[in-house]
C-alpha cells in the first residue's frame, strides 16, 4: 500500500500520523510511505527518523492575519497546493491521511483534485479551520472523542481514539521507574509544556523547585529555549535536591517518563487526549489560549472524565499548592488514574488503518 501522510507542525498532529504509519508497518502492508508538509516547522527530522521520505510543500497559517499577511499566506497555500498535486500525482498513493493543522491543507486539497481517497483525522475535541475545510474534501473521517461529532459529518466519521506510540502499552510503571533509575517509593511529577516548551509553566516550576523537590522527583521537559535556564538552576541546587531534578529540552523516551509519573503538569494540545490515558496519568492541564482556544476543550474533556484538573494560566500562581495537594492525596490520585485508564483507546491506530484500507479499495 502506498500512503501519503500530511500533518500540522505540532507534535499533537505529527505523532498520530507516525503512530498510524507504525501500525501499517506492523501489519506488513506499508509498501511505501511519503510525508507531504512544509520545511519550516520541524517535521522533516521527525519524519525522516522513521525512515519516511519527506516531500516539501509550502503552507501558511491564516488565522489572525492582517490583509497583507493574509494575502501572502493564501499565496503560499496556493503554491503549496500546486506542488502537492504535482508530487502526489508522481507518487500515486492508494490513500492520503491528514491529521489537520494548516500544514496539511495543500496536500489534502491536492488529494481531492486528483481524486485520491482522503482520510482526515481530528485529534482535538474541536476542529481548527484546516480540519473544518477538510471535512468537505474527506472520503472518511476519524476523531478522538464523541464530543467532536458536533463539528463533523456524522455519516462519514468514526470515533477511533487518539493513536499513540506502542511504547505506552509496552511497559509497566515499575519497569518504567527502573529504566529511569527512580525508586518505586518516590513520588514523580512530570512537567512538559509543548514541543517548544511553555514559558509560563516553566517559570512557575522554576520558582517552586525549592518547595517541590523535597516532596517529589521532578522530570521537567522545558523545550529548547529555556533548557539552559533549567540547567543553571539545577547546578545551583543542593546536591541532594539536584539529584531529584531531571531536566531536558526534549525527551525521546516520553512514554517511559509518563508511565513512571504520578502526576503531570502540561498544556492541553491534542496529544494529551491519547497519551495521558495511555499512561494512566493524572494531570493538571493549563490550556493555552492560542490557535482558537481548542486546548480548553481538550482539557475539559479529560477533566469531565475525572482524569484531570484544569488550571487557567491567569491563575498559575496557584500551581505549586495544587501540585502539593494532589501529590498528598493518594486516594484522589488513584481515582484520577483509574479515570484516565478508562479513556484509553489502545486500538486507535489500528482502527484508522482499517479506514485507510477501506478507502484504498474503492
N, C-alpha and C positions, 0 to 999 in steps of 0.2 A: 504493500500500500504506500503510495506517495502522499505525504501530508504536508501542507503548508501551515505554519504557525504564525500568528501575529498577535501582538500584545502591547499594552502600555508600558511605560518605563519604570513603574514601581514594582517592588517585589510581589505585592498583592495581585498583580496581573501576570507577571512573568512566571512566578513559581507554579501556579496551577497549569500553565501551558507545559512547563517542563515535567510536571508530575504526570500529565496525560501522555506525554512522549514516553516516559519511563514505563507506563502501563502498556503502551503499544509494543515497546521493545520486549517486555516481559512475556507478552503473548506471541512473540516471534512474527509479527505482522507489519512491522515498520520497515519497509524496504529502503525508503529514502525520505528524509525529513529536512525541510528548509525553513528558516525563520526569516520573516519579512518585517523590517522595522527600521527606525532611524538610528544613526550612528551616535547621537549626542546624549543619550540617556543611560548609557552603561549596559545596554542589552548584550552587545557583542561578546564581551568577556564571559558572561554567564552562559550564553548560548553555546559558544564555541567550546567551553569547558565540558559540555555534554557531548561533544562530537557532532554538533548540528551545524550545517552550513548556514552562513548569515548573508542575507541579501539586503543591502542598504536601500531604504526607501524613505524619502523625506516626509516629515509630518510636522504639525504645529498645533498648539493649543489655541482655542478661540474664545474660551470663557474669560470675561472681564477685560477684553481688549478694547482700546480706543479705535477710532475709524482707520487710522493709518496702519496700526499694528494688526488690526483685523484683516485688512486688505493683504498685507504681507503673509499672514497666516493662511488665508484662503489660497493664495498663490502657491505656497508650499504644499498644501494639501492637494491641490490640482496637479502639480508636477509630480508629487509622490504617487498619486493615483495612476498617472500615465506610466511611470516607471514600474509600479507594481503590476500593472496589466501586462506590460511587455515581459517582465520576468516570470510572472505566473504562467503566461502562455508558453514560454520556453520550457518551464519546469513540468507543466501538465499534471498538477496534483489531482488525486482522486477526491480530495476534500480539503477545505480550508477551515481552520479552527481559530477563532478570535476570542480573546478574553477581555476585550474592551480597552478603554483608555484611548486618547486621541491618536496615539501612535498606531493603533490597529485600523484606523478608519480607511486609509488609502488602499490597503490590501483587501479589506472587506468589500469596498466599492468595486475594486477590480474583479473580485470573485463573482460578483453579481453581473458585471459587464460580460465576463467570459462564460457565464452560466455554469460556474463550478459550484458544487454543493458547499454551503457555508453553515457551520455550526457556531453559534455565538453563545458564550458563557458569561453570565453576570456574576462576578464574585461577591460584590457588595449586596446589601439588602435593597438599596435604592440605586438606580442607574444614573450614570453621568450622561452627558449629551451624546457621546460616541455610541454607547450601547442603545440609547433611545433611538438614534438614527439607524443603527444596525438591525434593530428588530424588524424593520421593513425589508431588509436585504436577506435575512436569515432563512435558511431552509428549515432548520430546527434550532431550538434554544435550550440551554440548561441554566440552572441557577442554584444558589446555595441554600436559600431558605424559602419557605412557603410565603412569608411576608412579601417577597419580591413579586409574587404573581399579580399584585395590584398594579404593577407597572409594565407587565409583559403580556404578550398574546397567549392566553391560556392553552389554546388548541395545539400550539406547536412547542410548548415549553415543558420540560421535565425537571423536577426537583432532584438534583443529584447529590447535594452537599458540595463542600469545597475540597478539591483534590489536594492532598498533601503528600509530601515525600514519605516513602515507605519506612524510613528510619524512625518515624514517630511510633510505629507499631512494632518495631523490631527489638526493643529493649525494655526492661523493667526499670522502675525507679531506683532500686538498689543497684542494678547493673550500671545505670547512668551515673550514679554518685561514685561508684567505684572507678569508673572510667575517668571522672573528673578529679578524683582524689579528695572527695568531700565525705566526711563522716556521715554515717546513716542517721546519727542523732542530731546533727546540725540542722538549724532552720536555714533555708536558702531563698533569697529574694533575687529574682531576675528582673533587670531593668533594660528596656530597649525602646527607643523612640520609633524610628523607621530606618530605611536603608541609609539615609543621610543623617540620621540622628534627630533629636528633638531638643532644641536649646532650653526650653522652659523646664522640661523634665530633668535634663542633665543638671541644670542649675539647682533645682530643688534637692536632688540627690547629693550633689557635691556639698551643699550646706548642711545636710542631715547626716553625713557619714559618721561624725564622732558619736552621735546618739544611736545610729543604726548598727554599726559594726559589733558592738558588744552583744547585740541581740541576734544577729543573723549574718551569715555569709552573703555578700552582695556580688552578684555577677552583673556587671554593668557594660552594656554594649552601647557605646557613645555615638557611633558614627565617626567619620574621619575628621571632621572639623575640630571636635573637642577632645579627641583622644589624647593629644599632648597635655591638655589641662588635667585630665584624669590621672595620667602618669605622674605628673608633678605632685598632685595631691596624695597619691599613693606613696610616693617617695618620702613625703613629709610626715607620714603617719608613724606612730609607734610600731615597731616590727611585728608585734603580736596582732595588732589590728590590720596592718598592711597585708598580712597573710590571709586575711578574710575578705580582702577586696580584690576581685578579679575583674580587670578592665581590658577592653579591646575595642577597636573601631568597628570590627565586624567579626562574626564567628561562623565558620562553615559547619560547625557541629551544633548549630542551634537546636535541632531536635533533641539531642542528648541533654543540653542545658535545660530545656523546657520540661522534659520528663523528670529531671532531677529536682526541679524547683518546687517550693511550697507555695509561692505567690509570685505573680508577675505584675510589673507596672509598665504599661505600654500605651502607645497611640491605638487607634481603632481602625487601622487600614484593613482592607479585605482579608488579609492573611489570618487575622485573629479569629475569624469565623471558622476556620478549619483547624488551625494549629493549636489554639488553646484547648478546644475539645479533644483533639487527638492526643494531646499531652496530659489531659485531665487536670489542667492547671487553673486554679482560681486566679482572678485578676482584678486589678484596679485599672480601669481604662480612662484615659484622658484624651477625648477626641479632639482632633484638630478641626479648626473652623474653615479651612481652605477647601478648594475644589467642590464648592456647593454644600459643604457640611454633611456629606454622606457618612462620615465617620461617626456622627452622633447616632445615626440609625443602626450602624453596626454594633456600637456599644450598647444601645438599648436592647437589641436582640439578645445579646448574651446576658445582660442584666435581668431582663424579663424571664430568661430561662433559669435564673438563680446562680449562674456561673461567674458573675462579675458584679462589681460596683462601679458606678460612673462618677468621675470627679471632673467638673468643668475646670478649664485652665485658669479661669479667673479666681478659682478657689484653691489653687495649687499649694498655697501656704499650709493647707491642712493635710498635705500628703504624708509627711512623717508620722503624724499622730494616727492617721488612718492605717498606715503600714503596721505600726506597733500594735494597734488594736486588733487587726486581723491576725497577725502572727501569734498574738497571745490568746486567740480564741480557737482552740483546736476543733471543737465541735462545729463551729461555723465554717472553718476551712474544709473540714471533711464533707459537709453538706454541699459546699460550692464545688468541691472536686467531683462528687457524685453527679451533680447537675451538669458539669462540663462534660463528663463522660457520656451522659445521655444524649448530648448534642452531636457527638462524633459520628461521622459517616465514613467508615474505612473503605467502603466500596465506591466512593465518589469518582475516582479516576477511571475505574472500570466501567462505570455507568456512562461516562462521556465517551469512552472508546466505543461502547455499543452504539451510541448515537452516530459517531463518525462512520462506523461500518455500515450502519443502516443507510445513511445518505449516500455513501460511496457506491452502493449497489444500484442506486436509482438510474 
